[in-house]
Amino acid sequence: MKVICADISLDADIVIAAIGIKPNSELAADAGIKLSVNNAIATDCMLKTSDKNIYAAGDCADAYHVVTDEKTWIPLALRANRAGWGVADNICGKVVELAGIAGTAVFKVFDLEVARTGLTLKEALKSGFDPAAVIIKTRSRAHAHPGASPIRIQMIGDKKSGRLLGVQMVGWEGVAHRINAAAVSLHNRMTVEAFSQTDLAYAPPFGPVWDPLLTTANQLLKKI
Ligand SMILES: Cc1cc2nc3c(=O)[nH]c(=O)nc-3n(C[C@H](O)[C@H](O)[C@H](O)COP(=O)(O)OP(=O)(O)OC[C@H]3O[C@@H](n4cnc5c(N)ncnc54)[C@H](O)[C@@H]3O)c2cc1C
């Protein structure tokens, strides 16, 4: 493949365009509405902006993070959609307050599934937690089941409170939807210990007896 950009010409096997994103908040800013993180439109739990008669929803608006309780800007489809419904409900008189987001995200890079929820170690440190982290390598299927592939998981917990703060995972199978168990526990502000005691499903084609998330939580418990 030949890549021609301006006056540069390069031979390449693959081209990745990482152009970044920013909130489309100029209209709001011009109207004097308050902006917050990354210039996203500042909203409260009811999606109201700094003008009580104007609501904002979607990628243009901020949200509360359920782990830090601080404002954040993580523009993804579920939150955009949910906030749109929330605005409609509030305008129509049904009072809706949104809890916030955990920053749960999944994507596929070629055959690899990548997933995250909550905070990375760096984000946990920046948010004032006293974090500990473990990284483990485990398997997507039970030991005796053919076709298993490695799953790598990083889990972060807070040494002071024992809270689970975040999980990141990568592997060829069993990653994308496994992250959701961790996301639910973040919404419920669970400790790593409480999470390690949850009853997660097992059958040989889907994972080891001890789900990879439980094994990681057990290892993290030794550090917090
Ligand atoms: C390539 C790509 C892949 C993605 N994949 C995922 C994914 O896998 N999972 C996930 O959760 N999220 C994903 N997202 C993000 C997701 O698409 C967005 O979070 C979501 O669409 C935001 O919804 P929204 O309604 O806020 O904005 P949009 O969907 O962008 O809708 C805004 C609309 O407003 C219109 N508009 C803008 N300005 C004006 C104006 N002045 N007047 C009239 N109309 C206007 C636009 O044309 C557009 O139709 C992806 C985004 C991209 C770009």
The ligand as an ORCA input file, in Angstrom:
! r2SCAN-3c Opt
* xyz 0 1
  C     -15.889      5.248     14.167
  C     -16.608      5.269     15.491
  C     -16.816      4.072     16.167
  C     -17.464      4.089     17.381
  N     -17.630      2.901     18.065
  C     -18.232      2.899     19.251
  C     -18.409      1.684     19.963
  O     -18.030      0.613     19.508
  N     -19.004      1.735     21.184
  C     -19.443      2.922     21.717
  O     -19.986      2.905     22.829
  N     -19.317      4.090     21.051
  C     -18.714      4.098     19.844
  N     -18.551      5.279     19.168
  C     -19.053      6.519     19.796
  C     -20.525      6.688     19.532
  O     -20.752      6.640     18.138
  C     -20.963      8.024     20.115
  O     -20.721      8.029     21.511
  C     -22.431      8.316     19.893
  O     -22.778      8.236     18.535
  C     -22.747      9.717     20.400
  O     -24.079     10.043     20.117
  P     -24.506     11.552     19.984
  O     -25.978     11.526     19.686
  O     -24.026     12.340     21.132
  O     -23.699     12.120     18.740
  P     -23.765     11.702     17.227
  O     -24.113     10.271     17.050
  O     -22.468     12.195     16.653
  O     -24.975     12.562     16.674
  C     -24.901     13.953     16.570
  C     -25.743     14.376     15.386
  O     -25.874     15.786     15.428
  C     -25.664     16.275     14.116
  N     -25.233     17.671     14.234
  C     -24.061     18.147     14.706
  N     -24.063     19.506     14.675
  C     -25.248     19.893     14.206
  C     -25.860     21.143     13.972
  N     -25.218     22.301     14.215
  N     -27.119     21.158     13.483
  C     -27.792     19.999     13.249
  N     -27.266     18.788     13.460
  C     -26.013     18.723     13.935
  C     -24.619     15.367     13.515
  O     -24.637     15.415     12.118
  C     -25.082     14.011     14.055
  O     -26.037     13.404     13.234
  C     -17.930      5.299     17.940
  C     -17.726      6.499     17.236
  C     -17.070      6.476     16.035
  C     -16.865      7.778     15.311
*
